Amino acid sequence: MESTPDFAELLARSRQLTSHILGPGLPHLERGLDQIDSQSRKLLSKSHPSQSPTTAATQHATATTDTRTAYLFANRGFDPERISDVLNSIHIATAPSSTFESLSPLHETDLEGYVRHAHEMVIVGAVEEVRRAAVREFEEGFERAGRVEWERAKRRAFEELGQHQMVGGSGVGGGGFGFGSDRSGSQVMGNLLGGSARRESVQLEPRVKRYAKVIRELNEARLRGEDYGLISQLREVSKQLDRVDATQQHLTECWTHLASILNETDVLHGRFQRTPLKEKQYAVAVASSDPSLRKMLVAGGRRSLQQLFWAYAENQVQQHRSAIGGRPTVSSIIEAYVNVRMTQIGSWKHEWLERFRGVPFWAHLFYLIRAGFVDVAREFVESYQGILERTDDAKFGMYFTAWVNGGCGKLQDSLRAQIHGEYNQRVRGSVMLDANGVWAGGDAFKMAIYKIVGRCELSKRSLVAEVVPSIEDYLWLQLMLVSEDGSAGSEPASAKYSLRDMSAAMQRFGADHFSSKGKTPVIWFKTLLLCGEFERAVEYLTGIDGVAIDAVHFATALAYYGALRVPENPHATDVGMHLLSVQAVPGIDPAKYAAASLSFARLMHQYAKSFLGTEPVEALQYVYLIGLYGAELDSDGSMQDGGAFSGGSMGRDYTRVCHTYVRDIARGSGDYATLFGKPRRGTEGTTTAGEVEKFGRLIHIRTHEEFLATMVKVAAEQADRDGKFKEAVYLYDLAADYNTVVSILNRHLGEMMGQQRFAGGEADGGGRRQSYGGMDIGAGGVDEARTAVQYAEEVIEYYKGYATIWGTITAGRKRTVEVLLSLSKFFRDYGQGKLDEALAGMETLGLIPLEGSGSGSSGALDMGMIQRKADEFGELDEGVGVTFPEVLVATMSVLQKLYQRVGDKGGEDWVRSERRAELRGKATRLMVFAGLIQFRIPTDTFAQLTRMDVMMR
């Protein structure tokens, strides 16, 4: 009978089966028989869930009884299939216990073990739920922060694109901003990327210099509380430009139009000679959509076009040397102009002209009205009244006199009905066109005058080219037909034509209609300007090559007088390429008309950034203008009553945006001394005011303390976050926050030492850089570190010279900065090979217990003293604590090098032996000290210390 092998032999054989799989270094898993059985059953259920032991045992029986069971249940009113589906849908064991099984098997009767295991699973489940909640919260927060950062990145990208485009468009023929709500994306990118091949500095652009000079004069006048004729001064700059072409001439005309529209008159060198326009003159009217403002805009537009026409008519008469008599009058000049336009080789060009006494009456009257001389026109009509009474136009004199006396507006209802009847029955019916659509019969000027005086047939607001040959004539006709007398609600729809209606009609035509066939694109800008669409006009001009800078200054003039509408939220258009936002007007269908707002703050910021690198002082002059829409802030950041343009949060937001942009310009230029001021050395706590503080009232900063709080300290915090050490120190010092200055010095010195940058960088005798801890201490950045240390030493030395300054600094920060400066000297001496000086400095500093009677081999250690030093280490500032591993390694390295040097020198053996024993004792105390604080020291640092200590034994 064969002998049965024992279990030990079976175990040995089983291990041989996996010897080719398991490596020699892999551990073996130990499992009991019960655990193996449990794991095997679990594995079987996972791999063949339908063939679990219970299911396999009952599968055959179930197959034979399914039919009878179903029959029995059916007789009792049960549906076995439905009940089976419900049972199968129930999943038991979804608790954590189904995931985590007990390490030791639980018997069915082990109630205490089951309860204990269930309790542990509840705890595990709670921990897992907290973990999942924390992960979910982190992921949501991370995603949210990512979206915010992405929006900021997009904003910065668009700002940079706008900045570069402005620089590129500063030269003659350069590109514009590239912004625009009505331009395609490809055109926008084309303007941005290829607007100009010239990228010269805007500092060299004469146009920029001249405009900037005017803006500075404006802000200086605002500081003095004086009124300033801004439009007239900007128009003079436009006239003085060397570049004279159609575009520039139209821009100069646009300045003339704007001056007339806003009633800026009688200005000499920026000073009003008569009634001045005030800063923000129209702000309230714009905010409330006052109809009287639109009426004023219409009158100003008419007046401007009439004055330009009169100058043109006089020029034409002079060029053709037409006879005007010895003492020329308005009527004689107009008669001469009519002769120039309507005659050819001594005969009239058009036979359809109605002539009384040889004078083309209706043409003469039309041009008197066109030139704006309505009183002269009334006298002219009265002089021909006798002739008119013998014609079908006998009542015209009555109509015309009533129209002039009524301010060239609407006629009374009765007169309006009569003139409309005559127009529809006689005048309109006299129109005759030839086969080519050219006027061939009936006096066209007569029809134009009836249309203007009676506002007839407003559905057709155009006239033939013989009467309205230019775009300016057409725009004048539209303005003559516009009525803003406030009685539109009582009129029929056919008699309504307001300035907003005119604007909507012009926008339906679009820019291409007015700027086609080689015409300058400024024509569309002029059209929008005369329609009172200042915001759309400026936004359009920013996208035109070579004139984006002019757009900035048109916006400036409009904002100064309060005529420019801006969004309530200054960040409304920050993301994207648009400067314009549109909002509905109460009571008006948005599909017919919507009001526009221009992001004035963003426009000024973009323009200022385009030359902050060369002229930051001038750049800030444009940012100050944002303060026109702001209001003063209380110390808690809330807006006081009496906001510039509106109450509530609008004024507060614009003031804060203005302050942000001022700090942005200062940060971009880096010239804080010029912009924010300088501390007065020798007089503690006082400063020399910078450019920003001088103009502080314009951005709602009232006092020096408010300037420090809203500008200097906030800029200092930003510089600190950006890692700009010197800028942060300078700004906090300027703000007299000396405690924070020392705190920043401590942190920066600690960081520099943590990067091993206080070494001298000198090579050792073998030509190699010295190092310790496996790190190069002669790397680049040594000069930066030395400069930082010298800077810190100068600051601390200066503060110590004034008791009031030094007294504001906490004792802990004083101690920290002194320790860090001493450590910097220690590292510098060590890097330069001055080991004795380095060791002496460290002993004087007293951070590490190097002095004592114990040598580590023969003497006893003073554990009380070492423990005190370890306790003091826990009270050190973080700036010192983070560098302490490097300090310990450097100190041990000094001791080791001195130990080797003593061994290499000659001399008496007992002297060298005593010195080496002393150094070993210092190393021992250092190691004991390091052991007491090892929880603050990395493992690799402790290994380095041990290795160097062993080399000294």
SETIVO-150357 format. One record per residue (C-alpha): x, y, z; residue in one letter. Coordinates in steps of 0.001 Angstrom, whole numbers, plus 500000, padded with zeros to 6 digits. Each point is the difference from the previous one (the first is absolute). Layout:
BEGIN
XYZA
...
This chain:
BEGIN
500000500000500000M
501353503375498913E
500801502520502670S
497780503084500031T
502020503238499595P
499635502466502864D
498722503554499592F
503475501523500159A
501062498026496939E
496809501021498153L
500651503657500837L
503531499759498659A
498786498404496767R
497282502641499543S
502549502787500283R
502109498344497314Q
497057500371497608L
500297503826499975T
503778500298500235S
500220500985496309H
497441502809500521I
500958501628503278L
503291501798500197G
502315499564502935P
499129503461501392G
496193499677499965L
498255499285503308P
497641497035500456H
496368500494500928L
498896498019503015E
496358498835500042R
498174497512502246G
497824497172498666L
496802501829500881D
501204503113498210Q
501041497989496957I
496555498372499916D
498263503381500323S
502124501629497328Q
499513497029497655S
496224500170500323R
500091503754499423K
502164499593496904L
497639497315498655L
496955502194500495S
501690502868498131K
501166497911497053S
496813497873499618H
497175501810501766P
497350497794498386S
501797496859501189Q
500274500730503698S
499816496879502182P
496450500652501104T
498758500696496505T
501719496960498517A
498464497721502652A
496472501186499421T
500057500601496268Q
498779496484499052H
497228499962502598A
498781503384498929T
499774498913496377A
497725497048500874T
497692501929502330T
499674503338498105D
496888498900498128T
498166498618502998R
501002502976502154T
498742502481497452A
496700498091499702Y
499543499951503780L
500744503735500401F
497679500835497100A
497121498181501674N
500555502117503130R
500115503301498068G
503791500524500001F
502132500939496982D
503280498067500484P
501868501795497208E
499278503457501407R
500910498925503538I
503232498453498698S
500958503228498240D
499367501990503192V
502116497640502082L
502832500056497478N
499979503800499985S
500685500133503743I
503718500315500716H
500914499239503566I
503443500535501472A
500672503467498560T
501491501207503270A
503767500417500455P
500072496524501563S
499500498575496489S
503183501685498917T
502151499512503051F
499839496568501576E
501318499122503420S
503648498990500118L
499007496901501974S
496943497990498935P
496789500682501931L
497891497042501022H
496257500269499674E
499608499858503782T
502701502613500744D
497637502879500781L
502612502089501806E
502448499685497111G
497302500937497505Y
499032503128501975V
503633501005500383R
500610499501496274H
496842501935499110A
501119502853502269H
503388500108498311E
498350499995496574M
497782502939501016V
503113501934500976I
501725499020496759V
496917500993498036G
499825503384501729A
503674500652499323V
499537498979496377E
497002502278499607E
501926502924501477V
502891499218497657R
497701499929496975R
498360503255501096A
503403501617500435A
501162498774496578V
496764501197498402R
500266503390501686E
503627500297498936F
499211499097496408E
497108502459499857E
502126502732501540G
502860499201497666F
497712500134496990E
498469503242501220R
503420501543500572A
501082498760496581G
497075501724498347R
500714503238501829V
503665499831499069E
499080499215496401W
497788503078499833E
502827502068501433R
502420498524497492A
497640500782497140K
499593503530501300R
503760500469500194R
500425498523496519A
497443502329498485F
501527502942501828E
503421499131498646E
498595499639496494L
498334503371500298G
503188501528501390Q
502180498698497183H
497469501054497413Q
499928503544501346M
503777500158499855V
499926498664496474G
497377502512498986G
501745503007501407S
501862500791496856G
498575501408496809V
497960497306498354G
500248497728503019G
497222497745501165G
497304500743502516G
499053498164503129F
498333497188498171G
496952500188502290F
496578500104498477G
496593498495500531S
498963500278496352D
503174498693498406R
500726496414499183S
502444497920502013G
502371499632497061S
500119503739499504Q
500615500533503689V
502904497567500019M
501298501550496808G
500092503397501655N
501662498521503063L
502669497967498260L
500714502032496920G
498845503511500625G
503385501536499436S
503499498946499188A
501362502877502030R
500350499337503722R
501747503211500943E
499600501489503440S
497016502254500399V
502285502347501858Q
501353501072496619L
496577500622498468E
499323503778499875P
496255499456500031R
500242498116503301V
502152502711501560K
497656502782498967R
496910498219501176Y
501688499044503287A
500945503630500608K
496358501040499673V
498846497244502367I
502540501062502605R
498835503619499689E
496443498769500475L
500823498128503199N
501978502926501367E
497033502279499326A
497730497529501789R
502318500077503002L
499757503792500074R
496222499811499687G
500030501821496647E
497883499295496933D
501845498828496916Y
498976500110496325G
501188496506499216L
498415499485496580I
501429503219498606S
503483499094501204Q
499816496507498534L
498753501469496725R
503062502220499899E
502197496924500340V
498166498423497075S
500574503112497904K
503712500118500806Q
500773496464498894L
502465499731497178D
497975497281498307R
497382501768497884V
497649497722498075D
496303499318499691A
499901497973503210T
501650502720502063Q
497786502701498526Q
496904498014500883H
501315499476503538L
500474503731500403T
496457500519498752E
498822497449502541C
501596502015502791W
498117503035498669T
496764498014499945H
500535498817503564L
500713503508501264A
496762501229498446S
497954497002501173I
501120500477503620L
499896503819499821N
503689500578500722E
500506503507498610T
502175503063500514D
503151498171501101V
503469501519499758L
503017497921501044H
497778497733502034G
498268502822501888R
496349500908499502F
499516503647499111Q
496296499948500807R
497657497442501547T
502081496900500741P
499097496356499782L
500468498279503325K
501620496654500690E
497303497284499751K
497569502607498645Q
497720497419498410Y
500473497122502411A
496574500222501604V
498222500410496668A
501766496963498543V
499233497871503051A
496305500942499879S
499666499947496172S
498691503560500105D
498197500907496696P
501313503557500262S
503525498610499563L
499014498356496713R
498378503251498884K
503258501809500718M
501983497368498065L
497722500445496981V
500347503775500086A
503776499749500389G
500301497578497096G
497933502238497745R
501999503058500970R
503315498274499359S
499020498760496536L
498592503406499127Q
503176501790501034Q
502150497638497992L
497785500505496961F
500181503777500340W
503800499840500082A
499905497768496923Y
497632502372498153A
502190503020500709E
503045498097498817N
498256499007496756Q
498972503576499321V
503543501234500573Q
501527497324497804Q
497678500817497080H
500261503774500592R
496267500296499743S
498592503522500311A
498659500701503484I
499962503794500003G
502014502572501894G
498474499218503384R
499253496288499926P
497033498753502005T
498853496541500870V
497370500133497294S
502453501259497357S
502512497271500842I
497295497339499758I
498859501506496679E
503586499784498742A
500271496397501229Y
496758499076498192V
501384501522496826N
503208497981500394V
498094496746500519R
497053500501497641M
501435501789496974T
502232498846497228Q
501364502332497345I
497481502657500939G
496894497777499939S
498135498006502663W
500824496305500196K
496443498947500879H
496934501288498222E
497760498820502842W
501258502717502368L
497148502413500852E
501336503532499604R
498413503193501291F
501515503223498653R
502716497833498479G
500953498476503364V
499559496255500629P
497833500683503035F
499761496533501533W
503709499206499482A
501031503332501560H
497669499422502968L
501232496427500469F
503651501040500232Y
499181502768502453L
498424497332502222I
502877497632499289R
502466502620501219A
497943500590503151G
498832503545499251F
496290499441500585V
499321503623500975D
501537501183496736V
497963497319498273A
496775501366501576R
500823503497498749E
500719498532496588F
496570498286499926V
498292503162501158E
501646501933497160S
498383497610497500Y
496636499723501787Q
498179501978497337G
501195497675497262I
499228496875502067L
496390501150500526E
499473499895496261R
501093496352499877T
498770496742501486D
502403500582502918D
498117502986501392A
499940498536503541K
503663499069500053F
501046503274501592G
497651499307502910M
501383496482500401Y
503598501109499857F
499609502897502421T
498299497728502540A
502754497430499579W
502789502524500597V
498217501598502943N
499521496522501491G
503721499348500035G
500076497960496791C
498060497220501644G
496456498751499611K
497149502103498659L
496734500289501818Q
497610497184499285D
497746502110497775S
502856501362497916L
501599496591499821R
496812498520498610A
499769502722497350Q
503598499715498819I
499737496200499924H
496916500333497812G
501732502324497572E
503102497793499945Y
498020496881499203N
497744501666497406Q
502374502294498159R
503671499813500941V
500509496260500039R
497975499650496804G
502240502439498168S
502944497619500247V
501194498779496610M
502835497538499355L
501464498988496668D
500686496438498873A
503272499967501955N
498344501124503224G
501459503532499702V
497891502958501102W
498332501393496878A
497115502164501135G
498769502023502935G
502268502029502243D
501891497503502190A
500978502748502469F
496340500905500450K
499185496424500935M
502961499934502448A
498826503190501736I
496424498783500363Y
501296496710501417K
502211501793502541I
497494502645501096V
497017497684500260G
501918496766500822R
498074498435497141C
500148496389498866E
502444498877502689L
499941496480498640S
502127501328497119K
502797502067501485R
502314500283496983S
500195502498497166L
501570500055496585V
503739500530499560A
499448503502498579E
498811501087503449V
501931497648502296V
503288499244498199P
502130498968503015S
499760497893503131I
500187503149502107E
496983501428498140D
498124496763500547Y
500780499970503743L
498933503643500273W
496683499142498341L
499450497166502500Q
500670502326502925L
497617502597498577M
497268497373499907L
500677498772503543V
497717501305502740S
500758499730503720E
497405502412501400D
498525497442502411G
496574499719498345S
500731496815498078A
497424498087501994G
497108502004498463S
501207499607496403E
499051497292497548P
502707497466499212A
500565501516496542S
500902503363501562A
502525498649502485K
503690500285499247Y
502294500441502995S
503750499980500389L
499838496363501066R
497992499213496855D
502645501708497933M
502722498024501764S
498195496704499419A
499523500858496318A
503671500842499541M
501083496816501767Q
497832497971497643R
502029501457497143F
503235499119501816G
503585501153499692A
500562498506496553D
497255502144498499H
501634503241501144F
503645498995499522S
499805498174496669S
501549500930496666K
503285501172501438G
498489502404502533K
501791500462503284T
498616497800502810P
499839503063502227V
496768500899498165I
498158497311501968W
501524501298503214F
498711503454499119K
496563498567499267T
499777498306503385L
501278503138501701L
497230502124498448L
497450497361501010C
501053500386503622G
501392496438500044E
503243501045501657F
500726496577501472E
499565498158496700R
501991502675498190A
503019499706502284V
499875496203499973E
499945500015496188Y
502936502400499782L
502186497806502225T
500058497386497245G
501073502340497181I
503636499944498952D
501943503042501097G
497268501759501987V
499571497881503133A
501864502647501992I
497485502612498832D
497217497705501219A
501507500065503496V
499908503772500066H
496483500279498620F
498965497703502847A
501939502195502429T
498231503168498895A
496596498357500200L
500726498555503434A
501294503332501314Y
496702501693499190Y
497980497016501224G
498581499169496556A
501418496464499790L
497881497165501332R
501943497271501803V
498858496651501437P
499124499917503673E
502483497180500452N
503461501143498829P
500927496344499360H
496993499376497743A
502134499546496865T
503290498866501535D
499929496550498420V
500047500041496209G
500856502471497299M
497027502341500441H
499877503467501492L
496268500398499504L
497063498657501955S
496359500521499033V
496946500316502213Q
496313500549499315A
498352503404500437V
496782499970502074P
496956500363497777G
501842499238496731I
500071496715498151D
503627498727500205P
499668498736496440A
499568503607498841K
502459501810502254Y
502307499192502910A
502333502319501878A
503731499293500010A
502571500402502756S
503744500278499467L
502569498437502326S
501814503270500559F
502095498650502870A
501335497147497911R
500694502290497035L
502036502387502136M
501899497171501643H
500915498390496692Q
501218503269498554Y
501986500884503114A
501690496582500053K
501146500445496412S
502678502492501042F
500453499508503748L
503507498639499391G
501185503326498632T
497693502631501480E
498253498634503091P
499269503478501338V
498115500926496829E
498343496586499911A
498519500646503440L
498363503206498781Q
497615497849497966Y
499261497655502884V
499078502983502188Y
497131500668497588L
498246496833501190I
499415501888503236G
497403502079498132L
497593497109500550Y
501068499277503571G
499190501256503458A
501890500424503250E
500424496944502168L
499759499864503763D
502717498293501962S
497917496822500075D
499732499993496224G
496355501099499758S
498967502828497709M
499004503329501449Q
496922501837498790D
500329502201496978G
501582497638497492G
501231501588496822A
497652498324497555F
497764497800502124S
499518498798503500G
500197496477501264G
502837497767499033S
500823501549496615M
502122502840501327G
501722497679502468R
500819497469497289D
501439502597497631Y
502130501527502722T
501404496610500931R
500644499108496367V
501775503318499550C
502195499297503036H
500735496509498694T
501072501357496614Y
502196502653501626V
501785497294501980R
500233497911496839D
501753502832498156I
502353500537502932A
500793496291500209R
500550499778496254G
502402502932499954S
501786499064503232G
500649503695500677D
498376500169503416Y
502217502867501119A
498651502321497301T
496416498842500104L
499425499282503711F
502644502185501616G
503211499654502003K
500695499712503730P
501881503040501293R
503190498638501500R
500947501853503108G
496417500782500946T
498208496950501320E
496580499076498652G
499805502756497365T
499904499668496222T
500341502045496850T
496701499849498085A
500013498142496694G
498022500647496846E
497016497927501094V
499554501788503309E
500232503382498300K
496982499083497875F
498306498066502804G
496856502135500053R
499236498974496412L
499760496350501070I
498158500776503250H
502921499797502416I
499690502780502532R
502850499607502489T
503525498665500226H
498837497225502297E
497350498941497502E
502613499993497245F
502225497714502047L
497116497659500818A
498416499741496532T
503081500250497816M
503314499320501690V
499034497206502388K
497905498163497430V
502830500266497465A
502412498752502657A
497825496959500664E
499876499256496283Q
503771500347499656A
500436497662502953D
497690497421498408R
501882500325496716D
503291499296501766G
501418503476499281K
502034500367503159F
501490503480499611K
496796501530498639E
498027498631502948A
502540501272502524V
500106503429498342Y
496223500351499940L
499450498824503575Y
502742502366501104D
498277502797498072L
496776499121501813A
501844500165503350A
499124496355500683D
503446499204501391Y
498919496849501801N
498965498430496698T
503237501132498394V
502004498017502538V
497665497036499615S
500618499946496237I
503748500325500545L
499869497017502347N
498055497861497572R
502136500893497024H
503284499471501813L
498745496634501221G
499013498980496471E
503346501071498585M
501895497994502593M
497728497065499394G
501193500044496385Q
503664500017501116Q
500720503375498438R
502054501721502627F
503239498352498991A
502813502074498650G
500186497896496893G
503791499908500052E
501797496899498816A
502099498004502395D
503671499360499563G
499318497319497395G
497982502305497814G
496659498395500947R
497012501681501519R
499539499286503668Q
496841498261501049S
498409498330502938Y
497042497740500361G
500400498941496396G
498827503448498827M
501921502582498023D
500521503128502044I
501708501944497260G
497119499967497555A
498566502972498202G
497904502210502227G
502851500720502400V
500017503630498911D
496271500146500547E
500403498539503466A
502820502384500910R
497938502926498758T
497025498845502045A
502143499716503130V
501589503394499451Q
496581501500499365Y
498666498453503211A
503002501193501986E
499536503552498721E
496296500002500842V
500560498649503518I
502862502403500610E
497797502907498936Y
497092498869502194Y
502280499660502999K
500955503625499555G
496453501115500862Y
498573498884503316A
496413500673498925T
500394497720496971I
501971497267501752W
497531500084502876G
497067499076497742T
501618496679499085I
499191497020502204T
502768498421502053A
499590496653498275G
500537501453496543R
502986501998501188K
501563496840501390R
499215498074496792T
501532502520497631V
503145500257502138E
500312496209500043V
499504499768496235L
502576502696499294L
502470498207502284S
499278496726498224L
500551501689496653S
503446501097501195K
500657496460501226F
499134498552496572F
502061502656498263R
503063499254502154D
499511496282499490Y
499716500385496244G
503178502051499911Q
501908497436502037G
500208502113503161K
499249497056502251L
501254501460503289D
497970503186499469E
496964497956499063A
500279497836503129L
500547503011502225A
496936501699498510G
497845496939500596M
501179499725503610E
499268503679500569T
496553499594498524L
499227497260502518G
497358498133497986L
501881496676500287I
501524498827503331P
503635499785498885L
501593501187503254E
500286497700503023G
502276497699502022S
498968496722498442G
501969498593497096S
497806497081499283G
502702497504500977S
501431501011503361S
498013502962501310G
496372500122501122A
497445501732497781L
497997502880501443D
496621498572499029M
498146502782501788G
501641502629497836M
499409497971496802I
496356499508500938Q
499564503747500539R
501405500663496543K
497607497441498552A
497109501729501773D
501159503388498699E
500122498546496499F
496260499363500161G
499442503713500599E
501993501119496960L
498256501746497107D
499072497847497041E
502470501925497837G
502800498621502136V
498480496569500545G
499678499149496298V
503717500583499457T
501164498188503130F
500793496672498291P
502463501826497733E
501392501863503023V
500666496736501831L
501624498391496953V
502155503074499364A
501070500171503657T
500912496305500072M
501868500475496728S
502012502829501591V
500874497785502975L
501021497113497711Q
502178502208497789K
501675501547503049L
500525496507501406Y
501733498909496809Q
502046503190499853R
501260499489503549V
501019496452499122G
501885501167496918D
501968502691501830K
503248499467501819G
500692500919503594G
499867498422503402E
497897496874500143D
498326500967503255W
498872503352498567V
498528498379496916R
498443497272502100S
498394502553502301E
498660502024497093R
498596496948498256R
498371498840503223A
498429503433500355E
498605499823496476L
498676496480500593R
498275501260503141G
498319502784498040K
498921497453497388A
498610497726502713T
497963502801501532R
498716500905496539L
498925496386499412M
498235499786503354V
498269503313499302F
498979498772496544A
498611496837501572G
497767502055502268L
498524501940497058I
500119497242497403Q
496253500289499335F
500801503351498348R
502896498631497950I
499771497917496815P
501329496446500182T
502666500563497375D
501324502977501963T
500387497870503111F
501818497391497910A
502452502628498763Q
500661501176503540L
500647496439501143T
502355499324497120R
502109503088500721M
500001499255503732D
501304496471499344V
502828501447497898M
501180501902503079M
500321496866502208R
